[in-house]
Amino acid sequence: MKKRLFALLHILIWAAGTAFWVHGSFHNQIWFDEAYTVGLVQQKLWNVVFYNIGDVHPPFYYVVLKLYSLVFGNSIHALRMFSVIFQSVLAGLGFTIIRKDFGEKVGFWYTTLFVLFASSFKYANEIRMYSFAPVLVLLMAVYAYRYYKSGMTDKKSRVLFLTFSILGAYTHYYALAAAGAVNFLFLLYFREKNQIEEWKKLAKIQLYAYIPGFICLIWQSKSVVPSFWIQIIYPDFIYKSLSFFMVGDVPEDALGLTDITSKIYDGIAVFFWAVCALFFYLYYKKNKEKCEPALLTLKTLGVIIAFYMAVSLIRPLYYVRYLTVLSGLIVFFLAFAFDKIKQFYIKGGLLILLATVLVLRVTPIYENMYTPENDAIDTFIAENFQEGDIVVSDNIGLVAVLAERHPELNLFFYNHDEWDVELAYSAFSPQLKTVRDLSEVYAHPGRIWALKNYFPGSINDLIEQNTDKKVIKQYDKIVVPYHNLQFEFTLLG
């Protein structure tokens, strides 16, 4: 009876988490990264792959989302539900394969901790690959472990490991690194067993299957260099990596944080990790063999992070947000360690602490999603824009959102710095065109809306200098709280 009640409780937590995430999915706000996904999925299937070559991620997520959209539609809400579905799948793996392979308690704490992290709510409701990719990574790791525990004889686990390894690598480059880390650990094992030829067979299958992926990686590496945005701030990135899942986002996008509250959350995260690590260590001293799954997980994460930190000495590639790709592995280790805390008051206290942090962090995220202030830009466009108007700006973050929220508009992104982005930004076509000069804008006979720009100078001045148009009105700033989008329009005619 207790076992059935425990399983029922597990299902209820899973269902409650899913309902919680669904409740956050009904808004229609997007920011640049989501706009890119929405735009890309509107294209033909071949163009989804072709345009994505100019971006920074592999194409598999976008292909799957495109196929999903053919059945469920490509509205913002329908696409957001795809993320919710896979976030639920990721949490549900605690009740299925983790529970089966590592015990009902570890599976229970995996689902519970996953639901209690603010990052789970945040990325369940973003139209991006950060709930899809970790499912593939976790499944790859589980089937790799099953294959290993079978003495390399379980053919089904071997096939599924290879499948999820390849699919994950085609979804995100941190998933590619995860596949590399698992294969590195396999190499050490096969070498110890004098079975290196078996490892070579595994490696060859994955390498040959990923040849198009390597070509894509090389192309993207060349195209994004001039405009790469990742920065690593020492030693802050260590604390932010530990607190990311509790806080729910990277520091530059986290809502409602001051320097003081940010440090408080960092401290809470370090405390939580330290307690889990302590009880894991105490358990490990007496039960080394039983700790093997958690140790292999730590080794896998260690290889991935060490690789990206080493590469970042040359070019920054370690980015805290990308840890979401590894969230299944990270939460599994925490769940394994958390289960080893036998003192009820410690475990209960930590759960209350996590639940409190969740409420404090999700509240501003939820309010930011649903505030009526987000609709101000839609009202402005409806009241002021006329047929035949065009919009021009060098702020791609703004015009991309307008392109997908208002596909009836005719927009131009002025690529003043001549980034190699034309292929990637074809995802926003036909309503948005990327140009390196403004000749087409100058030739427009009707009214022109100029958005406040970044480059030294003024698009308004360029239009006035090269046409007979004059400034009719400069409008007050419109602030959309969702990702703090700030629109400052000037009308010329």
C-alpha positions in Angstrom: 0.0 0.0 0.0 2.8 2.4 0.9 4.5 1.8 -2.4 1.3 2.6 -4.3 0.7 5.8 -2.3 4.3 6.8 -2.9 3.9 6.2 -6.7 0.6 8.2 -6.6 2.3 11.1 -4.8 5.0 11.0 -7.4 2.4 11.2 -10.2 0.6 14.1 -8.4 3.8 16.1 -8.2 4.5 15.5 -11.8 0.9 16.5 -12.8 1.1 19.6 -10.5 4.3 20.7 -12.1 2.9 20.2 -15.6 -0.2 22.2 -14.7 2.0 24.9 -13.2 4.0 25.2 -16.4 0.9 25.1 -18.6 -0.6 28.0 -16.6 2.4 30.1 -17.7 2.0 29.3 -21.4 -1.1 31.3 -22.4 0.6 34.7 -22.9 1.6 35.8 -26.5 4.7 37.7 -25.7 8.1 36.9 -27.4 11.6 38.3 -27.5 14.3 38.0 -30.1 15.3 34.3 -29.6 11.7 33.2 -29.5 10.9 35.4 -32.5 13.7 33.6 -34.4 12.1 30.2 -33.6 8.6 31.4 -34.6 9.9 33.0 -37.8 11.9 29.9 -38.8 9.1 27.5 -38.3 6.9 29.6 -40.7 9.3 28.7 -43.5 9.3 25.7 -45.8 11.0 22.6 -44.2 14.1 22.8 -46.4 14.5 26.5 -45.6 14.2 25.7 -41.9 17.5 23.8 -42.2 19.1 26.1 -44.7 18.4 29.4 -42.9 19.4 27.8 -39.6 22.9 27.2 -40.9 23.5 30.9 -40.5 22.5 30.8 -36.8 24.4 29.5 -33.7 22.5 26.2 -33.0 22.1 22.9 -34.9 18.8 22.4 -36.8 17.1 19.3 -35.3 14.9 21.1 -32.8 13.6 23.5 -35.4 12.9 20.6 -37.8 10.9 18.7 -35.1 9.1 21.9 -34.2 8.2 22.5 -37.8 6.8 19.0 -38.1 4.8 19.5 -34.9 3.5 22.8 -36.3 2.1 21.0 -39.4 -0.3 19.2 -37.0 -0.9 21.6 -34.2 -0.4 25.0 -36.0 2.3 27.6 -35.7 0.7 30.1 -33.4 2.8 31.5 -30.6 0.7 29.5 -28.0 0.9 26.2 -30.0 4.7 26.5 -30.3 5.0 27.4 -26.7 3.1 24.3 -25.7 5.8 22.2 -27.4 8.2 23.4 -24.8 5.7 22.7 -22.0 5.2 19.2 -23.3 8.9 18.3 -23.3 9.4 19.9 -19.9 6.7 17.6 -18.6 8.4 14.7 -20.4 11.7 15.6 -18.8 10.1 15.8 -15.3 8.2 12.5 -16.0 11.4 10.6 -16.7 11.8 10.5 -12.9 8.7 8.3 -12.7 9.7 6.1 -15.7 13.3 5.3 -16.5 15.0 6.9 -13.4 12.6 5.2 -11.0 13.1 1.9 -12.8 16.9 2.0 -13.0 17.9 3.9 -9.9 15.0 3.4 -7.4 11.7 5.0 -6.7 13.1 7.4 -4.1 15.7 8.9 -6.5 13.1 9.1 -9.2 10.7 10.8 -6.8 13.3 13.4 -5.7 14.3 14.0 -9.3 10.8 15.0 -10.3 10.3 17.0 -7.1 13.5 19.0 -7.4 12.9 19.6 -11.1 9.5 21.0 -10.4 10.9 23.2 -7.5 13.5 24.9 -9.7 12.4 28.3 -11.2 14.4 27.6 -14.3 11.9 24.7 -15.1 9.0 27.2 -15.2 11.0 29.8 -17.1 12.2 27.5 -19.9 9.0 25.5 -20.1 7.4 28.7 -21.4 10.0 29.9 -23.9 9.8 28.8 -27.5 13.3 27.4 -27.6 15.1 24.1 -27.4 15.8 24.2 -23.7 13.2 21.6 -22.7 13.7 19.4 -25.8 17.5 19.1 -25.7 17.8 17.9 -22.1 15.4 15.1 -22.7 17.7 13.8 -25.5 20.8 14.2 -23.3 19.3 12.4 -20.3 18.0 9.6 -22.4 21.4 9.2 -24.0 23.1 9.0 -20.6 20.6 6.5 -19.2 20.9 4.2 -22.2 24.7 4.6 -22.1 24.6 3.4 -18.5 22.3 0.5 -19.3 24.7 -0.5 -22.1 27.6 -0.2 -19.7 25.9 -2.2 -16.9 25.1 -5.0 -19.4 28.7 -5.6 -20.0 28.3 -4.0 -23.5 25.9 -6.8 -24.5 22.5 -5.0 -24.5 21.9 -4.3 -28.2 18.7 -2.3 -27.6 20.5 0.0 -25.2 23.4 0.4 -27.6 21.1 1.4 -30.4 19.2 3.8 -28.3 22.4 5.4 -26.8 23.7 6.0 -30.4 20.3 7.4 -31.5 19.9 9.9 -28.7 23.6 10.8 -28.8 23.3 11.7 -32.5 19.9 13.5 -32.2 21.1 15.5 -29.2 24.3 16.5 -31.0 22.0 17.8 -33.9 20.0 19.8 -31.3 22.5 21.8 -29.3 26.3 22.0 -29.1 26.3 21.4 -25.3 24.5 18.1 -26.1 27.2 17.4 -28.6 29.7 18.0 -25.8 27.7 15.7 -23.6 27.9 13.0 -26.2 31.6 13.6 -26.5 32.0 13.3 -22.7 30.1 10.0 -22.5 32.2 8.6 -25.4 35.3 9.7 -23.6 34.3 7.7 -20.5 33.5 4.8 -22.7 37.0 5.1 -24.2 38.6 4.8 -20.8 36.4 1.8 -20.0 37.0 -0.1 -23.3 40.7 0.7 -23.0 40.8 -0.8 -19.5 39.0 -4.0 -20.8 41.3 -4.2 -23.9 38.2 -3.8 -26.2 39.3 -0.6 -28.0 38.0 -1.9 -31.3 34.5 -2.0 -29.9 34.8 1.6 -28.9 36.1 2.5 -32.4 32.9 1.0 -33.9 30.7 3.2 -31.6 32.8 6.3 -32.4 32.7 5.7 -36.1 28.9 5.4 -36.2 28.5 8.7 -34.4 31.2 10.5 -36.4 29.9 9.4 -39.8 26.3 10.3 -38.7 27.4 13.7 -37.6 29.4 14.7 -40.7 26.7 17.2 -41.8 26.7 18.5 -38.2 30.4 19.2 -38.3 30.0 21.1 -41.6 27.3 23.1 -40.0 29.4 23.8 -36.9 32.4 25.0 -39.0 30.1 27.3 -41.0 28.5 28.7 -37.9 31.8 29.2 -36.2 33.0 31.4 -39.0 29.8 33.4 -39.4 29.2 34.3 -35.7 32.8 35.3 -34.7 32.3 39.0 -35.5 29.1 39.3 -33.4 29.8 36.8 -30.6 28.2 37.9 -27.3 29.3 35.5 -24.6 31.4 36.9 -21.8 32.8 35.1 -18.8 33.2 37.2 -15.6 35.5 35.6 -13.0 34.6 34.4 -10.4 30.9 35.4 -10.7 30.2 32.7 -13.2 30.8 30.0 -10.6 28.1 31.3 -8.3 25.7 32.1 -11.1 26.2 28.5 -12.4 25.2 27.1 -9.0 22.3 29.5 -8.6 21.0 29.4 -12.2 18.3 26.8 -11.6 17.0 28.4 -8.5 17.0 32.0 -9.9 15.6 30.8 -13.2 17.7 32.8 -15.6 21.1 34.3 -16.4 22.0 37.4 -14.5 21.3 39.9 -17.3 17.8 38.6 -17.8 16.8 37.7 -14.2 13.9 39.8 -13.0 13.5 41.5 -9.6 17.1 41.2 -8.5 19.3 43.7 -6.8 22.9 43.2 -6.0 22.0 42.2 -2.5 19.2 39.8 -3.4 21.3 38.3 -6.1 24.0 37.5 -3.6 21.5 36.1 -1.2 20.2 33.7 -3.9 23.8 32.8 -4.7 24.4 32.0 -1.1 21.3 29.9 -0.8 22.3 27.9 -3.9 25.9 27.4 -2.6 24.4 26.2 0.7 22.0 23.8 -1.0 24.8 22.3 -3.2 27.1 22.1 -0.2 24.5 20.1 1.9 23.8 17.7 -1.0 27.5 17.3 -1.7 28.2 16.6 2.0 25.6 13.9 2.4 26.6 12.4 -0.9 30.2 12.2 0.3 29.2 10.7 3.7 27.2 8.0 1.8 30.0 7.5 -0.7 32.5 6.6 2.0 30.4 3.6 3.1 28.7 2.7 -0.2 31.2 3.4 -3.1 29.7 0.9 -5.5 26.1 2.2 -5.0 27.3 5.7 -5.9 28.5 4.7 -9.4 25.6 6.3 -11.3 26.0 9.6 -9.5 29.8 9.5 -9.9 29.5 8.8 -13.6 27.1 11.7 -13.9 29.6 14.0 -12.1 32.4 12.8 -14.4 30.3 13.5 -17.5 29.4 17.0 -16.3 33.0 17.6 -15.3 34.3 16.7 -18.7 31.8 18.9 -20.4 32.5 21.9 -18.2 36.2 21.4 -18.3 36.1 21.3 -22.1 34.1 24.5 -22.4 36.3 26.3 -19.8 39.4 25.3 -21.7 38.0 26.5 -25.0 36.9 29.7 -23.3 40.5 30.6 -22.7 40.6 31.2 -26.5 37.1 32.2 -27.2 34.2 32.4 -24.6 31.9 29.4 -25.0 30.8 28.7 -21.5 27.4 30.2 -21.0 25.3 29.7 -17.9 22.0 29.5 -19.8 23.3 26.5 -21.8 23.4 24.5 -18.6 19.7 23.9 -19.2 20.8 21.4 -21.8 22.4 19.4 -19.0 19.6 20.0 -16.5 18.4 16.3 -16.5 21.9 15.2 -15.5 22.4 17.9 -12.9 19.0 17.3 -11.3 19.7 13.6 -11.3 22.9 14.0 -9.3 21.1 16.4 -6.9 18.2 13.9 -6.5 20.6 11.1 -5.8 22.5 13.1 -3.2 19.2 14.6 -1.7 17.9 11.1 -1.2 20.9 10.3 1.1 19.8 12.9 3.6 18.1 10.8 6.2 17.3 13.6 8.8 13.7 14.6 8.2 14.2 18.1 9.6 17.1 18.8 7.2 15.3 17.4 4.1 12.1 19.2 5.1 13.9 22.4 5.7 15.6 22.3 2.3 12.3 21.6 0.6 10.6 24.5 2.3 13.6 26.7 1.3 13.4 25.6 -2.3 9.6 26.1 -2.4 10.0 29.6 -0.9 12.6 30.5 -3.5 10.4 29.1 -6.2 7.5 31.4 -5.2 9.8 34.4 -4.9 11.4 33.9 -8.3 8.4 32.7 -10.3 6.1 35.6 -9.1 8.0 38.3 -11.0 8.5 36.0 -14.0 4.8 35.3 -14.2 3.8 39.0 -13.6 6.2 40.0 -16.4 4.6 37.6 -18.8 1.0 38.6 -18.2 1.2 42.4 -17.3 -1.2 44.4 -19.5 1.7 46.8 -20.2 3.0 44.2 -22.7 0.1 45.1 -25.0 1.1 48.8 -25.3 3.1 48.2 -28.5 0.1 46.4 -30.1 -2.2 49.3 -29.2 0.3 51.9 -30.6 0.6 50.1 -33.9 -3.2 49.6 -34.2 -3.8 53.3 -33.6 -1.0 54.9 -35.5 0.2 52.8 -38.4 -1.3 53.1 -41.9 -1.2 50.8 -44.9 1.9 51.4 -46.9 4.1 52.4 -43.9 7.5 50.9 -43.4 9.7 50.5 -40.3 13.5 50.6 -40.3 15.9 50.1 -37.4 19.4 48.6 -36.7 17.9 47.0 -33.5 17.2 43.5 -34.7 15.9 42.6 -31.2 13.0 45.0 -31.8 12.2 44.6 -35.5 12.3 40.8 -35.2 9.6 40.8 -32.5 7.5 43.2 -34.6 8.0 40.9 -37.6 6.5 37.9 -35.8 3.9 39.7 -33.7 2.8 41.8 -36.6 3.5 40.0 -39.9 1.4 42.6 -41.8 4.1 45.2 -41.3 6.9 45.9 -43.8 10.2 46.1 -41.9 13.9 46.7 -42.6 16.8 45.7 -40.4 19.7 48.1 -41.2 22.8 45.9 -40.9 25.1 48.8 -40.4 28.0 46.8 -39.0 27.7 44.3 -41.9 27.4 41.2 -39.8 27.2 38.0 -41.7 23.5 37.4 -40.7 21.5 37.7 -43.9 21.1 33.9 -44.2 20.0 33.5 -40.6 17.7 36.5 -40.6 15.9 35.1 -43.7 13.9 33.4 -41.0 12.0 36.6 -40.6 11.1 36.9 -44.3 9.1 38.1 -46.1 8.0 40.8 -43.7 11.5 41.7 -42.6 14.4 42.4 -45.0 18.0 42.7 -43.9 19.9 45.5 -45.8 23.4 46.9 -45.6 22.4 50.2 -47.2 19.2 52.2 -47.0 18.6 52.8 -50.7 15.4 50.8 -50.7 14.2 52.8 -47.7 15.1 56.1 -49.3 13.1 55.1 -52.4 9.9 54.3 -50.4 7.2 56.8 -51.4 5.2 56.6 -48.2 5.7 57.2 -44.6 8.7 55.8 -42.7 8.9 54.8 -39.1 12.4 54.9 -37.7 13.1 53.0 -34.4 15.8 54.4 -32.2 19.1 52.9 -33.3 22.4 51.7 -31.9 25.0 52.9 -34.5 26.7 56.2 -34.1 24.5 58.6 -36.0 20.8 58.7 -36.7 18.6 56.9 -39.2 16.3 59.9 -39.0 19.1 62.2 -40.2 20.1 59.8 -43.0 16.5 59.7 -44.3 16.2 63.5 -44.1 19.6 63.9 -45.9 18.8 61.5 -48.7 15.1 62.1 -49.3 12.6 65.0 -49.1 11.0 63.5 -46.0 11.0 65.4 -42.7 10.3 64.4 -39.1 6.6 64.5 -38.5 6.6 63.4 -34.9 8.8 61.8 -32.3 6.8 59.5 -30.0 7.4 58.8 -26.3 9.2 55.6 -25.4 7.0 52.5 -25.2 8.3 49.9 -22.8 7.2 46.3 -23.1 8.2 44.7 -19.7 8.6 41.2 -21.2 12.4 41.2 -21.7 12.4 45.0 -21.3 11.8 45.8 -25.0 11.9 49.6 -25.5 10.4 51.1 -28.6 11.1 54.7 -29.6 9.5 55.6 -32.9 10.0 58.6 -35.1 7.6 59.2 -38.0 9.0 60.7 -41.2 6.9 61.7 -44.2 
